[in-house]
Amino acid sequence: MLDPLAAFRRLAMIGLMPAAACSRESSPDSPQGTLEAQWVGSDTGKLVAPAVAEWCDSLRVLELRAMHGDTGIALALYPADSLAVGHYPAVLPERGDSTRPSAAVAMRWFAETSIRGFRGDSGSVTLAATGPGAGAGRFAARLRSTTEGSRLNLTGSFRGLTVRPAPPDCAGVAKEPVDTEPDLEEEVQESAD
């Protein structure tokens, strides 16, 4: 079963599941761009980190992810038809796929005693250039905490990105569960013998 928001849900969960946070392993020779961001509000900070861009063809969504240490930022761009330079209004992640063109924004970091997760509800992402090693743009979004309602204003830019195809599981296709339950009928038969 396909879940049209699977790609962004995976990114949005970064506030709750650090193991699935913002970035997949990439090979050392894979070209990466850079994302720079700063935020103010209930907390203040900045991030400069390597960024990756992956296009999920089946969902028609571009995922941009950057992570440094425990801090990560993810952007998802939902073009009307095909990926194009232009303006993508930021909406809540659950509306991104149905309101095209649009973008969704999420970020997380570890605070002293908890993981702080935020998701965007307004703002925009502007894709200014595409092409191998030339993908660039900027973003400004208003984010709300995923747990307690505090707000942040996030601004930033990205450059030098090469958009690559996303892995086949980007569409959120459920894998067959591994049967780890013992076969009780077989155990009963063996004990009766």
Accessible surface in RSA format (square Angstrom, percent):
REM  Atomic radii and reference values for relative SASA: ProtOr
REM  Chains: A
REM  Algorithm: Lee & Richards
REM  Probe-radius: 1.40
REM  Slices: 20
REM RES _ NUM      All-atoms   Total-Side   Main-Chain    Non-polar    All polar
REM                ABS   REL    ABS   REL    ABS   REL    ABS   REL    ABS   REL
RES MET A   1   192.54  99.7 144.85  95.9  47.69 113.6 125.24 106.5  67.30  89.2
RES LEU A   2   101.67  56.6  87.16  62.4  14.51  36.5  87.16  61.2  14.51  39.0
RES ASP A   3    43.77  30.7  41.79  41.6   1.98   4.7  20.72  48.8  23.05  23.0
RES PRO A   4    65.63  47.8  63.43  57.8   2.19   8.0  63.69  52.6   1.94  12.1
RES LEU A   5    18.11  10.1  17.96  12.9   0.15   0.4  18.11  12.7   0.00   0.0
RES ALA A   6    17.18  15.8  12.62  19.5   4.56  10.4  14.61  20.6   2.58   6.8
RES ALA A   7     1.85   1.7   1.85   2.9   0.00   0.0   1.85   2.6   0.00   0.0
RES PHE A   8     1.03   0.5   0.82   0.5   0.21   0.6   0.87   0.5   0.16   0.5
RES ARG A   9   119.27  50.1 118.36  60.3   0.91   2.2  52.34  71.5  66.94  40.6
RES ARG A  10    71.37  30.0  63.31  32.3   8.06  19.2  54.16  74.0  17.21  10.4
RES LEU A  11     2.22   1.2   2.22   1.6   0.00   0.0   2.22   1.6   0.00   0.0
RES ALA A  12    22.86  21.0  14.77  22.8   8.09  18.4  15.17  21.4   7.70  20.4
RES MET A  13    71.07  36.8  70.90  46.9   0.17   0.4  44.10  37.5  26.98  35.7
RES ILE A  14     1.13   0.6   0.89   0.7   0.24   0.6   1.09   0.8   0.04   0.1
RES GLY A  15     4.64   5.7   0.00   N/A   4.64   5.7   0.34   0.9   4.30   9.6
RES LEU A  16   100.84  56.2  77.67  55.6  23.17  58.3  80.00  56.2  20.84  56.1
RES MET A  17    94.15  48.8  91.53  60.6   2.62   6.2  75.45  64.1  18.70  24.8
RES PRO A  18    55.17  40.2  45.81  41.8   9.36  34.0  46.02  38.0   9.15  56.9
RES ALA A  19   110.22 101.3  65.71 101.4  44.50 101.2  78.40 110.4  31.82  84.3
RES ALA A  20    41.04  37.7  23.02  35.5  18.02  41.0  34.70  48.9   6.34  16.8
RES ALA A  21     6.98   6.4   1.29   2.0   5.70  13.0   1.32   1.9   5.66  15.0
RES CYS A  22     1.29   1.0   0.00   0.0   1.29   3.0   0.74   1.9   0.55   0.6
RES SER A  23    57.22  48.3  29.91  39.9  27.31  62.9   9.06  19.3  48.16  67.5
RES ARG A  24    75.35  31.6  62.78  32.0  12.58  29.9  57.60  78.7  17.75  10.8
RES GLU A  25   174.71 100.3 145.77 110.3  28.94  68.9  68.07 131.7 106.64  87.1
RES SER A  26    47.20  39.9  19.03  25.4  28.17  64.9  16.75  35.7  30.45  42.7
RES SER A  27    60.52  51.1  45.45  60.7  15.07  34.7  41.02  87.4  19.50  27.3
RES PRO A  28   144.66 105.4 103.93  94.7  40.73 148.0 117.24  96.8  27.42 170.4
RES ASP A  29   127.29  89.2  96.38  95.9  30.91  73.1  49.82 117.2  77.48  77.3
RES SER A  30    18.23  15.4   6.19   8.3  12.04  27.7   8.84  18.8   9.39  13.2
RES PRO A  31    80.34  58.6  68.41  62.4  11.93  43.4  79.42  65.6   0.92   5.7
RES GLN A  32    75.90  42.4  44.61  32.6  31.29  74.5  13.22  28.1  62.68  47.5
RES GLY A  33     5.32   6.6   0.00   N/A   5.32   6.6   2.72   7.5   2.60   5.8
RES THR A  34    40.89  29.1  40.89  41.5   0.00   0.0  10.35  13.9  30.54  46.2
RES LEU A  35     0.39   0.2   0.39   0.3   0.00   0.0   0.39   0.3   0.00   0.0
RES GLU A  36    56.29  32.3  56.19  42.5   0.10   0.2   7.57  14.7  48.72  39.8
RES ALA A  37     1.34   1.2   0.00   0.0   1.34   3.0   0.00   0.0   1.34   3.5
RES GLN A  38    89.70  50.2  88.93  65.0   0.78   1.9  41.54  88.4  48.16  36.5
RES TRP A  39    12.53   5.0  11.03   5.3   1.50   3.5  11.25   6.0   1.28   2.1
RES VAL A  40    81.92  53.9  81.92  74.2   0.00   0.0  81.92  71.2   0.00   0.0
RES GLY A  41    53.66  66.2   0.00   N/A  53.66  66.2  26.87  73.7  26.78  60.0
RES SER A  42    61.28  51.8  17.02  22.7  44.27 102.0  30.25  64.4  31.03  43.5
RES ASP A  43    51.62  36.2  45.30  45.1   6.33  15.0   9.80  23.1  41.82  41.7
RES THR A  44    96.31  68.5  73.58  74.6  22.73  54.2  54.05  72.6  42.25  63.9
RES GLY A  45    22.77  28.1   0.00   N/A  22.77  28.1  20.55  56.4   2.22   5.0
RES LYS A  46   164.71  80.4 141.75  87.0  22.96  54.7  84.99  76.5  79.72  84.9
RES LEU A  47     7.90   4.4   4.63   3.3   3.27   8.2   7.79   5.5   0.11   0.3
RES VAL A  48    90.31  59.4  73.08  66.2  17.23  41.5  73.08  63.5  17.23  46.7
RES ALA A  49     2.70   2.5   0.00   0.0   2.70   6.2   2.70   3.8   0.00   0.0
RES PRO A  50    71.15  51.9  63.14  57.6   8.02  29.1  65.83  54.4   5.32  33.1
RES ALA A  51     0.89   0.8   0.20   0.3   0.69   1.6   0.80   1.1   0.09   0.2
RES VAL A  52    12.98   8.5  11.70  10.6   1.28   3.1  12.98  11.3   0.00   0.0
RES ALA A  53     0.61   0.6   0.07   0.1   0.53   1.2   0.07   0.1   0.53   1.4
RES GLU A  54    25.54  14.7  25.44  19.2   0.09   0.2   1.52   2.9  24.02  19.6
RES TRP A  55    43.85  17.6  41.81  20.2   2.04   4.8  34.38  18.3   9.47  15.4
RES CYS A  56     0.57   0.4   0.11   0.1   0.46   1.1   0.57   1.5   0.00   0.0
RES ASP A  57   108.03  75.7  98.12  97.7   9.91  23.4  29.54  69.5  78.49  78.3
RES SER A  58    80.50  68.0  40.27  53.7  40.23  92.7  48.47 103.2  32.03  44.9
RES LEU A  59    18.22  10.1  12.72   9.1   5.50  13.8  16.50  11.6   1.72   4.6
RES ARG A  60    92.54  38.9  92.54  47.2   0.00   0.0  36.32  49.6  56.22  34.1
RES VAL A  61     0.89   0.6   0.89   0.8   0.00   0.0   0.89   0.8   0.00   0.0
RES LEU A  62     1.29   0.7   1.29   0.9   0.00   0.0   1.29   0.9   0.00   0.0
RES GLU A  63     0.79   0.5   0.79   0.6   0.00   0.0   0.45   0.9   0.35   0.3
RES LEU A  64     1.69   0.9   1.55   1.1   0.14   0.3   1.55   1.1   0.14   0.4
RES ARG A  65     7.00   2.9   5.37   2.7   1.63   3.9   3.28   4.5   3.72   2.3
RES ALA A  66     0.94   0.9   0.00   0.0   0.94   2.1   0.94   1.3   0.00   0.0
RES MET A  67    50.22  26.0  33.78  22.4  16.44  39.1  25.80  21.9  24.42  32.3
RES HIS A  68   114.79  62.7 109.49  76.1   5.30  13.6  69.17  71.3  45.63  53.1
RES GLY A  69    60.56  74.7   0.00   N/A  60.56  74.7  40.68 111.6  19.88  44.5
RES ASP A  70    77.38  54.2  72.04  71.7   5.33  12.6   8.60  20.2  68.78  68.6
RES THR A  71    26.01  18.5  26.01  26.4   0.00   0.0   4.03   5.4  21.98  33.2
RES GLY A  72     0.00   0.0   0.00   N/A   0.00   0.0   0.00   0.0   0.00   0.0
RES ILE A  73     0.09   0.0   0.00   0.0   0.09   0.2   0.00   0.0   0.09   0.2
RES ALA A  74     0.08   0.1   0.00   0.0   0.08   0.2   0.08   0.1   0.00   0.0
RES LEU A  75     0.06   0.0   0.06   0.0   0.00   0.0   0.06   0.0   0.00   0.0
RES ALA A  76     0.16   0.2   0.16   0.3   0.00   0.0   0.16   0.2   0.00   0.0
RES LEU A  77     0.00   0.0   0.00   0.0   0.00   0.0   0.00   0.0   0.00   0.0
RES TYR A  78     2.58   1.2   2.58   1.5   0.00   0.0   1.44   1.1   1.14   1.4
RES PRO A  79     1.99   1.5   1.64   1.5   0.35   1.3   1.99   1.6   0.00   0.0
RES ALA A  80    51.02  46.9  39.69  61.3  11.33  25.8  40.50  57.0  10.52  27.9
RES ASP A  81   112.91  79.1 103.79 103.3   9.12  21.6  32.65  76.9  80.26  80.0
RES SER A  82    78.68  66.5  72.51  96.8   6.18  14.2  43.23  92.1  35.45  49.7
RES LEU A  83    44.73  24.9  21.81  15.6  22.91  57.6  21.81  15.3  22.91  61.7
RES ALA A  84    52.68  48.4  47.21  72.9   5.46  12.4  52.48  73.9   0.20   0.5
RES VAL A  85    86.70  57.0  64.29  58.2  22.40  54.0  64.29  55.9  22.40  60.8
RES GLY A  86    26.92  33.2   0.00   N/A  26.92  33.2  26.92  73.9   0.00   0.0
RES HIS A  87   107.65  58.8  92.25  64.1  15.40  39.4  67.64  69.7  40.01  46.6
RES TYR A  88     7.83   3.7   7.83   4.5   0.00   0.0   3.53   2.7   4.30   5.3
RES PRO A  89    54.68  39.9  54.68  49.8   0.00   0.0  54.68  45.1   0.00   0.0
RES ALA A  90     7.34   6.7   0.10   0.1   7.24  16.5   0.10   0.1   7.24  19.2
RES VAL A  91    15.58  10.3  14.07  12.7   1.52   3.7  15.43  13.4   0.16   0.4
RES LEU A  92    55.12  30.7  54.58  39.0   0.54   1.4  54.58  38.3   0.54   1.5
RES PRO A  93     8.58   6.3   8.21   7.5   0.37   1.3   8.39   6.9   0.18   1.1
RES GLU A  94    83.94  48.2  67.35  51.0  16.59  39.5  47.37  91.6  36.57  29.9
RES ARG A  95   117.10  49.2 116.77  59.5   0.33   0.8  38.24  52.3  78.86  47.8
RES GLY A  96     0.00   0.0   0.00   N/A   0.00   0.0   0.00   0.0   0.00   0.0
RES ASP A  97    37.46  26.2  30.68  30.5   6.78  16.0   4.03   9.5  33.43  33.3
RES SER A  98    98.06  82.9  59.43  79.3  38.63  89.0  54.15 115.3  43.91  61.5
RES THR A  99    49.82  35.4  45.71  46.3   4.11   9.8  41.37  55.6   8.46  12.8
RES ARG A 100    57.95  24.3  26.61  13.6  31.34  74.6  20.02  27.4  37.93  23.0
RES PRO A 101    60.62  44.2  56.24  51.3   4.38  15.9  56.24  46.4   4.38  27.2
RES SER A 102     0.28   0.2   0.28   0.4   0.00   0.0   0.28   0.6   0.00   0.0
RES ALA A 103     0.00   0.0   0.00   0.0   0.00   0.0   0.00   0.0   0.00   0.0
RES ALA A 104     0.00   0.0   0.00   0.0   0.00   0.0   0.00   0.0   0.00   0.0
RES VAL A 105     0.06   0.0   0.00   0.0   0.06   0.2   0.00   0.0   0.06   0.2
RES ALA A 106     0.83   0.8   0.83   1.3   0.00   0.0   0.83   1.2   0.00   0.0
RES MET A 107     0.43   0.2   0.00   0.0   0.43   1.0   0.00   0.0   0.43   0.6
RES ARG A 108     3.60   1.5   3.60   1.8   0.00   0.0   0.01   0.0   3.59   2.2
RES TRP A 109    21.89   8.8  21.89  10.6   0.00   0.0  15.86   8.5   6.02   9.8
RES PHE A 110    81.64  40.8  60.88  37.7  20.76  54.0  60.88  36.9  20.76  59.4
RES ALA A 111    38.59  35.5  19.97  30.8  18.62  42.4  28.40  40.0  10.19  27.0
RES GLU A 112   181.24 104.1 139.63 105.6  41.62  99.1  61.55 119.0 119.69  97.7
RES THR A 113   132.95  94.6  95.64  97.0  37.31  88.9  77.61 104.2  55.34  83.7
RES SER A 114    58.17  49.2  45.19  60.3  12.99  29.9  43.92  93.5  14.25  20.0
RES ILE A 115    45.05  25.6  29.71  22.1  15.34  37.0  29.71  21.4  15.34  41.6
RES ARG A 116    48.52  20.4  46.78  23.8   1.74   4.2  13.31  18.2  35.22  21.3
RES GLY A 117     2.68   3.3   0.00   N/A   2.68   3.3   0.50   1.4   2.18   4.9
RES PHE A 118     2.46   1.2   0.00   0.0   2.46   6.4   0.00   0.0   2.46   7.0
RES ARG A 119    77.29  32.5  77.06  39.3   0.23   0.5   8.93  12.2  68.36  41.4
RES GLY A 120     0.00   0.0   0.00   N/A   0.00   0.0   0.00   0.0   0.00   0.0
RES ASP A 121    41.72  29.2  23.90  23.8  17.82  42.1  12.81  30.1  28.91  28.8
RES SER A 122    48.92  41.3  47.39  63.2   1.52   3.5  38.36  81.7  10.55  14.8
RES GLY A 123    38.44  47.4   0.00   N/A  38.44  47.4  23.45  64.3  14.99  33.6
RES SER A 124    25.81  21.8  25.24  33.7   0.57   1.3   4.56   9.7  21.24  29.8
RES VAL A 125     0.00   0.0   0.00   0.0   0.00   0.0   0.00   0.0   0.00   0.0
RES THR A 126    25.76  18.3  25.50  25.9   0.26   0.6  17.15  23.0   8.61  13.0
RES LEU A 127     5.40   3.0   5.10   3.6   0.30   0.8   5.10   3.6   0.30   0.8
RES ALA A 128    53.91  49.6  31.68  48.9  22.22  50.6  35.02  49.3  18.88  50.0
RES ALA A 129    33.11  30.4  30.81  47.5   2.30   5.2  33.11  46.6   0.00   0.0
RES THR A 130    64.99  46.2  43.39  44.0  21.60  51.5  14.64  19.7  50.35  76.1
RES GLY A 131    28.08  34.6   0.00   N/A  28.08  34.6  23.40  64.2   4.68  10.5
RES PRO A 132   123.54  90.0 101.82  92.8  21.72  79.0 103.08  85.1  20.45 127.1
RES GLY A 133    42.17  52.0   0.00   N/A  42.17  52.0  21.61  59.3  20.56  46.0
RES ALA A 134    50.96  46.9  40.44  62.4  10.52  23.9  46.81  65.9   4.15  11.0
RES GLY A 135     3.13   3.9   0.00   N/A   3.13   3.9   3.13   8.6   0.00   0.0
RES ALA A 136    24.88  22.9  24.88  38.4   0.00   0.0  24.88  35.0   0.00   0.0
RES GLY A 137     7.86   9.7   0.00   N/A   7.86   9.7   3.30   9.0   4.56  10.2
RES ARG A 138   138.43  58.1 138.26  70.5   0.17   0.4  51.53  70.4  86.90  52.7
RES PHE A 139     7.11   3.6   0.00   0.0   7.11  18.5   3.38   2.0   3.73  10.7
RES ALA A 140    46.86  43.1  45.57  70.3   1.29   2.9  46.07  64.9   0.79   2.1
RES ALA A 141     6.84   6.3   0.00   0.0   6.84  15.6   3.57   5.0   3.28   8.7
RES ARG A 142    96.99  40.7  95.60  48.7   1.39   3.3  30.25  41.3  66.74  40.4
RES LEU A 143     0.00   0.0   0.00   0.0   0.00   0.0   0.00   0.0   0.00   0.0
RES ARG A 144   109.92  46.2 109.91  56.0   0.02   0.0  36.04  49.2  73.89  44.8
RES SER A 145     9.48   8.0   0.80   1.1   8.69  20.0   0.00   0.0   9.48  13.3
RES THR A 146    53.86  38.3  18.13  18.4  35.73  85.2  23.63  31.7  30.23  45.7
RES THR A 147    99.23  70.6  59.93  60.8  39.30  93.7  54.42  73.1  44.81  67.7
RES GLU A 148   103.70  59.5  69.50  52.6  34.20  81.4  65.05 125.8  38.64  31.5
RES GLY A 149    31.56  38.9   0.00   N/A  31.56  38.9  19.23  52.8  12.33  27.6
RES SER A 150    25.00  21.1  14.14  18.9  10.86  25.0  24.62  52.4   0.37   0.5
RES ARG A 151    48.63  20.4  43.43  22.1   5.20  12.4  32.30  44.1  16.34   9.9
RES LEU A 152     0.65   0.4   0.00   0.0   0.65   1.6   0.65   0.5   0.00   0.0
RES ASN A 153    64.52  44.5  62.31  60.2   2.22   5.3  16.62  40.0  47.90  46.3
RES LEU A 154     0.60   0.3   0.00   0.0   0.60   1.5   0.00   0.0   0.60   1.6
RES THR A 155    57.99  41.2  57.99  58.8   0.00   0.0  48.84  65.6   9.14  13.8
RES GLY A 156    11.37  14.0   0.00   N/A  11.37  14.0   5.97  16.4   5.40  12.1
RES SER A 157    41.28  34.9  41.17  55.0   0.11   0.3  25.32  53.9  15.96  22.4
RES PHE A 158     2.77   1.4   0.51   0.3   2.26   5.9   0.54   0.3   2.23   6.4
RES ARG A 159   118.04  49.6 117.45  59.9   0.59   1.4  54.93  75.1  63.10  38.2
RES GLY A 160    28.24  34.8   0.00   N/A  28.24  34.8  19.78  54.3   8.45  18.9
RES LEU A 161     3.81   2.1   3.73   2.7   0.08   0.2   3.74   2.6   0.07   0.2
RES THR A 162    25.83  18.4  23.80  24.1   2.02   4.8  21.13  28.4   4.70   7.1
RES VAL A 163    51.30  33.8  27.97  25.3  23.33  56.2  27.97  24.3  23.33  63.3
RES ARG A 164    64.62  27.1  63.49  32.4   1.13   2.7  43.94  60.1  20.68  12.5
RES PRO A 165   117.24  85.4 101.26  92.3  15.97  58.1 102.84  84.9  14.40  89.5
RES ALA A 166    17.30  15.9   0.65   1.0  16.65  37.9   0.69   1.0  16.61  44.0
RES PRO A 167    41.16  30.0  33.29  30.3   7.87  28.6  40.63  33.5   0.53   3.3
RES PRO A 168   130.85  95.4 105.29  96.0  25.57  92.9 117.50  97.0  13.35  83.0
RES ASP A 169    67.71  47.4  60.25  60.0   7.45  17.6  23.66  55.7  44.05  43.9
RES CYS A 170     7.19   5.4   7.19   8.0   0.00   0.0   0.00   0.0   7.19   7.8
RES ALA A 171     5.48   5.0   5.48   8.5   0.00   0.0   5.48   7.7   0.00   0.0
RES GLY A 172    24.87  30.7   0.00   N/A  24.87  30.7  14.96  41.0   9.91  22.2
RES VAL A 173    80.04  52.7  69.82  63.2  10.22  24.6  69.82  60.7  10.22  27.7
RES ALA A 174    75.42  69.3  50.53  78.0  24.88  56.6  60.55  85.3  14.87  39.4
RES LYS A 175   165.76  80.9 140.94  86.5  24.82  59.1  98.88  89.0  66.88  71.2
RES GLU A 176   155.97  89.5 138.15 104.5  17.81  42.4  64.19 124.2  91.78  74.9
RES PRO A 177   119.35  87.0  92.55  84.4  26.80  97.4 102.82  84.9  16.53 102.7
RES VAL A 178   126.81  83.4 104.62  94.7  22.18  53.5 109.09  94.8  17.72  48.1
RES ASP A 179   124.78  87.4  90.19  89.8  34.60  81.8  43.24 101.8  81.54  81.3
RES THR A 180   111.73  79.5  79.33  80.4  32.40  77.2  62.91  84.5  48.82  73.8
RES GLU A 181   133.06  76.4 120.58  91.2  12.48  29.7  50.70  98.1  82.36  67.2
RES PRO A 182    77.67  56.6  57.24  52.2  20.43  74.3  68.79  56.8   8.88  55.2
RES ASP A 183    85.00  59.5  70.57  70.2  14.43  34.1  32.35  76.1  52.65  52.5
RES LEU A 184   119.52  66.6 116.12  83.1   3.40   8.5 116.18  81.6   3.34   9.0
RES GLU A 185   147.78  84.8 138.68 104.9   9.10  21.7  55.81 107.9  91.97  75.1
RES GLU A 186   100.82  57.9  95.05  71.9   5.77  13.7  29.24  56.6  71.58  58.4
RES GLU A 187    88.63  50.9  83.24  63.0   5.40  12.8  36.64  70.9  51.99  42.4
RES VAL A 188   100.48  66.1  98.66  89.3   1.81   4.4 100.22  87.1   0.26   0.7
RES GLN A 189   113.87  63.7 113.03  82.6   0.83   2.0  37.12  79.0  76.74  58.2
RES GLU A 190   114.42  65.7  98.54  74.6  15.88  37.8  41.00  79.3  73.42  59.9
RES SER A 191    95.91  81.0  57.28  76.4  38.63  89.0  53.94 114.9  41.97  58.8
RES ALA A 192    82.03  75.4  40.91  63.1  41.12  93.5  52.42  73.8  29.61  78.4
RES ASP A 193   141.16  98.9  78.58  78.2  62.59 148.0  51.08 120.2  90.09  89.8
END  Absolute sums over single chains surface
CHAIN  1 A    10196.8       8012.0       2184.8       5954.6       4242.2
END  Absolute sums over all chains
TOTAL         10196.8       8012.0       2184.8       5954.6       4242.2
